[in-house]
Amino acid sequence: MALEACLIGFLALKLWLFRTPPIYGSTPDSRAAISWSLFLALDALFIKRFIFSPGTGDVFFDHAVACNAATTVFIGFHFLVAIPGSGLNPLLGIPVKNVPRRGLRPPCPTPKSHNKGSDLPAQLSRSAFLLQRTMHFLLNFFLLDILNTIAHRIPLLLPSSSLNPRPWRAYELPLTLLHAAMIYVGLNIMYDSYTVLSVGLGCTGVDEWPWLFGSPADAWSVKRFWGKLWHQLMRNHLTSTSTYIVESLPPPFRPASQRTKWPIQVKIIFLLSGLLHLAGEHHALRSLPGVDMSTSSILGGIFMTFALQPFGLFLEHLFCRFCRACLGHMGPPNLLEKALGYLWVLAWFSFSMSFYTRRMMGAGFMTGWANIPRGWSLKAASFLLGI
C-alpha cells in the first residue's frame, strides 16, 4: 500500500508541476529531471522493500505481493516518465480526441470465435451486466476451489526438502495446464470483483469493462495466445516503456522503420514482463532456507519462461514463411491445421512454462495458505446434503 500511496502522491505532484500554464522558468529538461527523480524514488522504495527485505515465508502470498508491487513500478514509469506532459491531459480533465477507453484491449474490436471473447462487451443493461459478472465471479470462484483442492492432493506441488528445479518430465504438461487454469480463474475473480464494485457503485459504466480474457478457441498459435486469449492488463504500460527504450537508443541503433521497430519492442515487452514476474519469484524464494539464489538459477526460472516467448513467435514466423513459400498464398486455417496448432501451443507452453513451475512448485507455490479458496465448495455441499 505504501508503494501505491507514493505513486499517487508523485503523480499528483507531477500533475501540479506540469499544469497549464507551466511554472515560470520550467523547461523540458527540468521537467524530465523531475519525472526521473520521482520515478527513481518510487523504484528505490520498491527495491528496499521487495528485493532486499525478506518475505513472510508463504510463497504464494509473497509472490503475489511482489508482482503487484513491480506492476506499480511499471505503471509509475508509464505515467511519470514514458508519457509526455500532454499525455496527462485526460487525468486533468482536459478533453482529448481519440482517447482509448478503459478497456484492457485495443478500442477497435476484432473478430472472436465467441461473444465472451469479444473485445467489446455486449450492450447489456446495468442490472443485467452486474448479474452476468456476478455469476461469472461465482463460477470462477467455484472452479478455483476445485483446482486448489486438486493441487493439494498432488505430491509434486507440496513443499519439498530440495528447492532446486526438478528434472523435466512428461508430467510437466498437466501441471502446466493446472497452473495456467488457476491463474486464469484467479485473475477473473479479481477482475470481476473490481468490475461489480466499480459499476455497482456507479463509478464507471458497463462499456468500460470488457472481458478480461479472450476465447481459448482462438489460441491455435503462440501469437494468438498472447494477442487474443491472454489478459492485457499490462499492455499499455509495457508497450509505452518499450517504446521509450527503443526511441531513446542512439540514432545508429534506433530502428528506422515500424517493420523493424515492432519486433524489437515485442522482445523488450516480454523481457520486461519477465522482470516483473521475476521480482515476485525472487521475493518469494529468497527468505526460504536452502534456495539456490545464484544468477543462473534466478534467470533460469520464471524470467526464462517470458524470455523464451519471442523465440516461440520467431519459430512460428519461420514456419509460416516456409509454408507460404511452398504452398503459395495461405488462406484461413482449416480444422486440421487448427488442431495441429493447438498441439503446438500445448507443447510450447508445457516446455516454456516448466522453467517457472519446476522452480516455484517445489517451494509450495500452489499449496500456500494464502492460495484460497480450498475445499470450501465440498464443505458447503456436505453441509447442505447433510453428509
Summary of the structure (lengths in Angstrom):
residues: 387
radius of gyration: 22.6
end to end distance: 42.9
largest distance: 76.2
contacts: 1100
relative contact order: 0.14
helix: 67%
strand: 0%
